[in-house]
Amino acid sequence: MAQREFLPNPRYQIKLLVVFTLSAALILLGIGLFSWLIGIDEPQAGMTVFTIVGSVLGVVWVIALLLSFPYFRSMRFEIQEDEVIVHVGIFTHSVKHVPYRTVTNITVKRDIFDRWFFNLGTLNIQTAGMSGQKGAEESLVGLENVQEVYELVVTELRRFRGAMTPTAAQEELPTNGSAALLEEVRAIRQLIEQNEA
């Protein structure tokens, strides 16, 4: 099989923006409630807390939105014959290799945003190195055709593991070499028996 490359769907970037905005709104609501409780006794202190924390949250939200664009453009996933490669990163670009020999589990995840609004999915690949820990070694996020990518990885994984089974290794041994070795052992045995007699 030739190398196949997948990119996250542009709707994934919109999902990132929505999730960042909803998270910021919920945090701001919590800060507002906290500030209101403080403001019952001291209105000035409540307003000061809300202004300072809200401003910091606003700056963090704007930075997160701005960084989501280059982060989205940096993501690329490669499915190869013997491994999955994940490219991602803004400031430090990382290339992570997940060899099929270490894969223990593959799952498809589609949260409520993925199913109802964006029609996307995530392929999580767990490895032996991550056993006992929560989460996946690598996640291929924002895939519109997540089921197709899942089937492709599972097919390659089965093909790779099928080539590594002991029966396949035994079939590759030349039968004439085994027969010659057996014949030589028999000849040695006959010589030993003749010398003993």
N, C-alpha and C positions, 0 to 999 in steps of 0.2 A: 504494500500500500504506500502511496505517496503521502508526504506530509500534508496535513490539512490544517488550515489556520482559521480561527474564529475570532470575531470581535464582539464586544458587547453591543447590544442594540442601543441606538440613541435615546430610546425611552428610559434606559437605565440612568442616564444623566438627569433626566427630568425627575425620576424617582429619587435620586440623591438630593436634588433641590427641594422636593416636597418633604422628604424625611427631615432634612436639616431645618426647614422652616417650621414644621409641626413640632419638632423637638424644642426649638427656640421659643415658640409660642407657649408650649406647656411649661417650660422653665420660667418664662416671664410671668405667666399666670401664678405660678407658685411663689415667685418673688413678690408679686403684687399682693398676694394674700398675706405673706409674711410681713411685708411693709405695712399693710393695713392693721395687722395685729399690733405691731410696734407703735403705729400711729394712734392707737386708741388712747394710750397714756401720754405719748409725746408726738404730736403730729409732725413736727419738724424733723425728728429723727427718722420717722417712717418714710417721709419724702426723700430724705438724704439717702437712706439705704436703697430705696427703689431707683433713684437716679443713678447712683454709682454702679450698682450691680446690673441694672438694665443697660447702662452704657457699655460696660464690659461685655455683657452678653451680645449686644448689638455688634460690637467690633468683631467678636469671635464668629458670629453668624456671617458677617460680610466676608471675612477671611475664608471661612469654610466654603461659602458659595463660590468665591473666586478660585479657590484651589480645586474645586470639583471639576472644572473644565479641563485643566491639564492632566489631572488624575485619570479622568475618563479616557482621554486620548492616549494615555500611556499603556492602557490595558490591551493585551493580545494573548491568545491561547493557541498553542500548537499541539496537535495530536499526531504523534509519530508512531513508528512500528514498535518501539520498545519503551516509550515514555511519554508523559505529558509535560509540556513546558509552559510556564506562566510568566509573562513579562508584565511588570507593573512598577510604578513609582514616579514621583515627581522630582524630588531633590536627589534621592539615591535610587537609581533605576535597578531593580532586582530581576534576575532571571532564575526561576526556581524549577528544578528538574524533579519530576516524580516518576521514578522507574516503575514499570509494571510489576517487577519482582517484589516490590515492597508494599503494593496496594493490598489492603485488607477489606475495604468496603467502599462502595460508590453509592451515593444517594442523590436524589433530585429533591430540591427544596423550593417551594413556592409559597411565600407568605401572603398575607391578605392583600397587600398592595400589588404583588406580582399577579395574583389571580384575578382580582376584581378590576384593577385599573390599567395595568401595564402589559399584561399577557407575557410575562417574562419568567425566568426560572434560574436557579443556581445549581450547578453540579458540584457536589462536595466529594472530594477524594480523600479517604483516610488511609493511613499507612501504618505499618508495624511500628514505626518510630513514635507514632502518636497514640499508641494503645494506652488505655487508662486515663487519657486526657479528654476533655470535652472539645468538640470542634474538629474540623478537618485540617489535614496537612495543607491542602490547597482547595480553593473554591474558584470555579469558573462562573463569574457572576454576569447578570444582565443578558442572558441568552434567550433569544426569542424561540429558537429551535432546540430547547434544552433536551427534549426527548431524543431527537436525532443525534445530538452530541453524546448523550448517555449510551445509546445503542452502538455508536461508533467506538467509544472507549471500551465498552463491555466486549464487543467483537474482537478488538485488538488485544484486550487482556486475555480472552479465551485462546486466541491464536498463539499469543506469546507463551502462555502457560502450557498449552497443548504441545508445543515444540519442546518444552522442558521436562515432560513426563518421562519416567524411567522406561516405559515401553517404547517410546519414540527413540530414546538413546540406544536401547538394545537393538532395535531394528536397523540402526545405522551401522552397527558392527558388521564387518564382512564375515559371511558364514564360512568362506573357504579358509580364513585365518584361524577360526575356531576349530575347524576340522583338522587343520594341519597341526595345531598345538595338541589336540587330543591324540592324534596319530603319533606324535613325538613322545608324549608321555607313555603311551602303550609300548613303544619301542624301548624306552628306558626300562620299563618294568620287565620286559622280556629279557633284556640283558642282565638285570639283577637276578632274575630267577635262574638264568643259565649259569651265572657265576656261583650261585649258592648250591647248585646241583652237582 
